[in-house]
Amino acid sequence: MTDEYGYLNVTGRIFDIQRYSIHDGIGIRTIVFLKGCALRCRWCCNPESQNFDIETMTVNGKPKVYGRDVTVREVMQTVRRDMPYYSRSDGGLTLSGGESLLQPEFAKALLQAAKALGVSTAMESMGFAKYETIDGILPYLDTYLMDIKHMDAKKHADWCGRENTLMVENARKIAASGKTKLIIRVPVVPGFNDTERELLDIARFADSLPGVEEIDILPYHNFGEGKYTGLGRPYPMGNAARPGMEKMEGFKAAIERNTDLYCQIGG
Amino acid sequence: MRAFDSTPMPKTERITKLVADLFAKMPEIEPARAELITESFRSSEGLPIVTRKAMAFRHILNGLPIVIRPGELIVGSTTLAPRGCQTYPEFSYEWLEAEFDTVEHRTADPFYISEETKERLRKVNPYWKGKTTSELARSYMAPETLRAMDHNFFTPGNYYYNGVGHVNVHYDRVIYEGLKGIMAQTAEELEKVEPGDPRYGDKKRFLEAVIISCQAVIDYARRYADLAKSEAEKESDPKRREELLKIAKTCSHVPENPARTFEEGLQAFWFVQQTIQIESSGHSISPGRFDQYMYPLYERDIEAGTLTREYAQELIDCVWVKLNDLNKCRDAASAEGFSGYSLFQNLIVGGQTPDGRDATNDLSFMCLDATKHVFLPQPSISIRVWNGSAKELLIRAAEVTRTGIGFPAYYNDEIIIPSMENRGINIEDARNYCIIGCVEPHVPGKEDGWHDAAFFNMCRPLEMVFTNGVDNGEVASIRTGELETITSYEEFKAAYKKQMDYNIALLVNADNAIDRAHAERAPLPFESALIDDCISRATPLQQGGAHYNFTGPQGFGIANVADSLYAVKTLVFEQKKFTLKELAKALAMNYGQGFDEITAKEAAMQAGKIMAEKGEEINENMIASIIQKVLTMELPPEEKKRYEEIREMIIDLPHYGNDIDEVDTIAREVAYYYTKPLPQYKNPRGGIFQAGLYPVSANVPLGAQTGATPDGRLAHTPVADGVSPTSGYDLNGPTASCNSVARLDHADASNGTLFNMKMHPSAMSTRKDLEDFASLVRGFFDQKGMHMQFNVVDRQTLLDAQAHPEKYAGLVVRVAGYSALFTTLSKSLQDDIIRRTEQGRDR
């Protein structure tokens, strides 16, 4: 093995690989979920993604281990199986998490390997890393699906565990670099940001970023509630109601009225 | 690529009303046809069979009561009541008399039958005693074949009890030449028959029968012309009066003469479609490439400005309604196997022209839209996909799929065409293929494919490996040795192959016996007139008159057998977790999960037999007590636990359907055990056998005849359908399932394969979803998959429909090679559909 393919031996920690994913980027995609997150968003639907540690969650009454250490080569064995579908749909590999940037070498190597297969790449991330780290990844990344949850640093810290300063700053730099297609994604969470004013704040910011044309608003859902139980943790959102379609349509209209962005409901 | 206009046209009020009228009442059995054919046969004793058939066909068409339903534009009804059915005692009749009092209340496909009809049928049915095709077929079968059928290795029920059907005829010739043209050709052939010809009499009588039959259809159409005229005279609404007068004009012109307009072409099509089904009781009379043969008339009228696209759509919608007006009552067991009142009239759009260009045209889209408009199970609409297919057509097809109706089915030209060529079909004919019935590729107007020739349950020979050929205490198959003598996986496989080969030969014996019976007792002159080369060879279809002849029996249970072999390989021979003997015991004990009534009754019958042999007296109380004992039998707890453990180990193994090479390779090999031997056998019509891998809906009733299998499947539960993975065993999503299925050699199953997939509506909501869905189909087809069909409905909806059928009368689901109204399906089939692969997701 020459160094040229050294990236195939990079190891990282994932907790799932999901095939035929059609709601996270262009075409039919395989999502690799990296374990470990910097934030602790109250509405998080993948609580098993948050800790970097391997942990056991009860699923349908049975214990199931979440988290395994794998090489890029092993991950690619699965990713390459759907090549026929990627080539028909312009699909490919999407990294999700957790926050992929907490394992920057691994994330970069995965994207590099996907590019070597000739498939498109995307990453769902809130940009929680030094910009230099992100900049090293961008040459291998076709689409950056970047979460921006709120423009108010304090409220962000309150609901997600950290302020948003670094991430907002990174969004500006990523957009300015012009190296990737940047799409902004906003989870619409009751009590947190489900007002027109708060969403418009984010949309206006997104609109100010050069090259950004699309914003996706994702209605909060409680499908993850059972996982909290499975992990023996309380569900932070309680009985919060899911935003109705009518409400989401209203937000979409408001965003498109007030910005030049195309707004999509759902990913 | 040809230019086309794909703009959707609206559904009209007329269509809504026609559909509502069609479903206003429960379907009903009518006695007229049975009376007419019996009357005719009584008067023609002693004449050649083909002449008698033609005379009977004429007598039926002259005597059947006719009706024009309110608002119809395309006319011709086989029964007075909408969706009614006639009976066909010349093929079989005993089952219906036996079921007179239950047919109205059975769960699968009930029919109303009046006391008067019962009485009238009771009068004519006895005439047919000893004269039916099924009786003759039985007399031709080998004793071991009858035994194999008794032990449920296969069932050739379809053609054993009914007409064959399963053809696509030259609708185009009737539309563009008229029956007049076909009669002229026949007359010419009649002239050519030389007195010295060894087949002089056969040929003359057959060709005369063709002419009698064609004339009978022309006269039948004229009856409709007269009826339309007399109704027009009575009609007070001037608009409807005009319509009726136009119908009168049309029916006095077609199908005798070439159609002058698109509308006349459709009416000619309909008379053919309807009368072929009156001639025989065969189902799966498939319209095939409707968008191709209707197009020249459509194009001409549109260009001339005499037809609008709106009206063309309404007319097509009317034809779709008519296709649902035809019906067929099957025996209770077959009704389970073909559940859903389906006639499997397969109609396919898109694909390639015989010279290999994209065939998409306006009508391809309008046919798909018609299915959306009428939203009924007929026709079974299909789409051909090839590398050059218009993407737009695929997206329109996906829009229909999204409605949850289960249509269209998707077919891959890139594998079907070469697979047909490999069976000796020339490339132009192969490129022109259509689909018959469920999934069977077929050359339009040139083939007698005998598709659907039998259901072969691939799990039963596997059971016989474990019992050394013994079933319910009797030797029922070849002896492959006691289990102790099987010491390796290779030997185990060899034993299975031996069991398969033995029973496949018997299946061939059964089909050929039935084939001969049809040749002798059911030559069909009208159907023959419309298929090459029956007229030029002066030979009925049933005696080998077609240009291409095949027999296509279908196997199923690949997923179960593949997973079973994998379990035996890994757990018995590699890891030595248990022995074959212990596994055999676990299977016999249904993995410790208790016994159902089927097992209990089998045990009681066996005990009864033994007692009878010993000369002991048997009484009902004893039988009842044995049944009770078996039903309540408790295994010792440690034994039960062990069997459960064994099942757990099996379930935890990787399974077919998850894109795992090792298992999928076994599945490929298992399919070969069925597909490879068949083409070595010949049928009496001069063709060969070719395998299909699809179950219609028989995987449920035939699963009920199958004990526990080594893949962890419990006794009498459904067997996996078609080439699909076992329900609930495919956990890696649709692409993984597709990859596994694509790993089979579909080209070798040239009589068709069937891959059922269930999609959740949420995966098909946006335009992007539809494009990705189309890419999924494309990606599967790029890997040489043959066929795909989808149920798009959520589990909750189906459960609710089961609980409250009244709310879901219109809920159409994909069953197998066809769709049906969910609430008309038997409970067990409903359960199977609910279980069917909605691919597992963690999140």
Interface residues (C-beta under 8 A of the other chain):
Chain A: D16 Q18 R19 Y20 I22 G27 I28 C45 N46 V59 R81 D82 P84 Y85 S87 R88 S89 G91 F223 G266
Chain B: D659 N732 G733 P734 T735 A736 N739 A763 T766 K768 D769 E771 D772 A774 S775 L776 R778 G779 F780 D782 Q783 Q839 R841 D842 R843
